Amino acid sequence: MQAKAKKFIFIAILIIGCIITSFISTDNKEKSLPMGSMLQSAQTAVPSKSAQQKTVRVQVSGAVLEPGIYDVPASCRVEEAIAAAGGMTGNADSERVNLVRKVRDGMQIRVPVKKAARTSRTQRKSAQAKSGLGESASKKYGSAKAGSGRNNSMMQNVRINSASARELQQLPGIGPALAQRIVETRNSGRFTSAEDLLRVPGIGKAKLAKLRNYVEVD
C-alpha cells in the first residue's frame, strides 16, 4: 500500500510540474511578443528614412504656362516636370515630347509649338506683305529694326556683375528665368569678361554675340 501511495504522489508531482512548466513557457512567449513587434517596427522605420526622395533641378521652357527652373523628385517623369510648370499651353505639340522619359539633373525640357500654329502666323505675315498696308508696315518694321539693332543712343550698358535680375531683363533675349540664372552663376564666381556669360546655362555663342555690345563688366 505504501508503495502504491508513493507512486501516486510521484505521478501527481510530475503532472503538477508539467502544468507549471507550461504556464511559464506561455508567459515567456506573451512577454516576447511586444519586443518582436518593436523590432519589426524599427526595421520598417529604417527603409522609410532611406527611401526619402532626392530632388534634381530641371528647366522647363517652350509651350508651358509657367516656364522656369524647378526642383522635382529624381524619380519623376517629364510629364510631372511639365505639370510643375503649370502644364502645357493650348498650342503645345505634346506628341513631340517623350512624357514618360525620366528626368535627370540639369535637364532642359522644351515643349514645342504645333506646326499648325506656326503656319498660321506665317500665313498672316504673307497676307500683310501682299496688301498695301502690309508693305508700308514692313518698311516701318525694317526701319525700327535697324534702329533697335543697338538703339545705341537710347540704351545704356548693363553691368552684369551688379545689375539686378530685373535690370538684366533689359538685355535682348533675356527673360526672367535666364536673368535669374545669370545672377546665380555670378554668385559662384564674378564675370571677368563678356565671354564668361557662356558659363550661364542657356547662353550660347549666338546669344552672346547679341549681348556683347550691351553688357559691361564692372
C-alpha positions, 0 to 999 in steps of 0.5 A: 500500500505504501508503495502504491501511495508513493507512486501516486504522489510521484505521478501527481508531482510530475503532472503538477510540474508539467502544468507549471512548466507550461504556464511559464513557457506561455508567459515567456512567449506573451512577454516576447511578443511586444519586443518582436513587434518593436523590432519589426517596427524599427526595421520598417522605420529604417527603409522609410528614412532611406527611401526619402526622395532626392530632388534634381533641378530641371528647366522647363521652357517652350509651350508651358504656362509657367516656364522656369527652373524647378526642383522635382523628385529624381524619380519623376517623369517629364510629364510631372516636370511639365505639370510643375510648370503649370502644364502645357499651353493650348498650342503645345505639340505634346506628341513631340515630347517623350512624357514618360522619359525620366528626368535627370539633373540639369535637364532642359525640357522644351515643349514645342509649338504645333506646326499648325500654329506656326503656319498660321502666323506665317500665313498672316505675315504673307497676307500683310506683305501682299496688301498695301498696308502690309508693305508700308508696315514692313518698311516701318518694321525694317526701319525700327529694326535697324534702329533697335539693332543697338538703339545705341543712343537710347540704351545704356550698358548693363553691368552684369556683375551688379545689375539686378535680375530685373535690370538684366531683363533689359538685355535682348533675349533675356527673360526672367528665368535666364536673368535669374540664372545669370545672377546665380552663376555670378554668385559662384564666381564674378564675370571677368569678361563678356565671354564668361556669360557662356558659363550661364546655362542657356547662353550660347555663342549666338546669344552672346554675340547679341549681348556683347555690345550691351553688357559691361563688366564692372 
